[in-house]
Amino acid sequence: MLQDQQRLSIDERSNLVAYLDGELNDAEARSIATKLTQSMTARREVEALQKTWELLDLLPRAKASDDFASRTLSVATRQVDSRTADLASDIARRAGIGLAWASASALLFVLGYFLTLRVWPNPTARLARDLPIAESLDEYRDVGSMEYLEQLDTSPEFN
């Protein structure tokens, strides 16, 4: 490509407005300035952009109505209020769901506990029920057999 017809790159074209306003750093400004001195095509692009900005300055400026600021603020306030209400309802909904899960978990825990007490045999209950036998176990062992007890039962001394 001929040096005189070299076009601006996409990055250079995006920085062109900043170059014209003097807002680029030295390295980028030098790069664009060098290209402008070497390329007629690039200079035409800059001139077209400058003319466009000058023509825009000639257009009549739109004036906002007197109540524009108040209307804009009221719309913004309504949007903020709406978002705040949505956020509050979302928080309340999530808290309700969390509370429901916690309540259901607690209820299932209590239900499981009482079902376990009811279904699972309690070893201490059997010991309490058999306590009178355990207290007299030594005497029962001394008796020896059931026949001896039957003889005592039928003997006239114990009737």
Residue pairs with C-beta under 8 A, 6 or more apart in sequence:
3 38
3 39
4 38
4 39
4 40
4 41
5 39
5 40
5 41
6 35
6 38
6 39
6 41
6 42
7 39
7 41
7 42
7 45
8 16
8 32
8 35
8 42
8 45
12 31
12 32
12 35
13 45
15 24
15 28
15 32
16 32
16 45
16 46
16 49
17 49
18 24
19 28
19 29
19 32
19 33
20 46
20 49
20 50
20 53
22 29
24 32
35 42
36 42
36 43
36 46
127 134
133 140
143 149
152 158
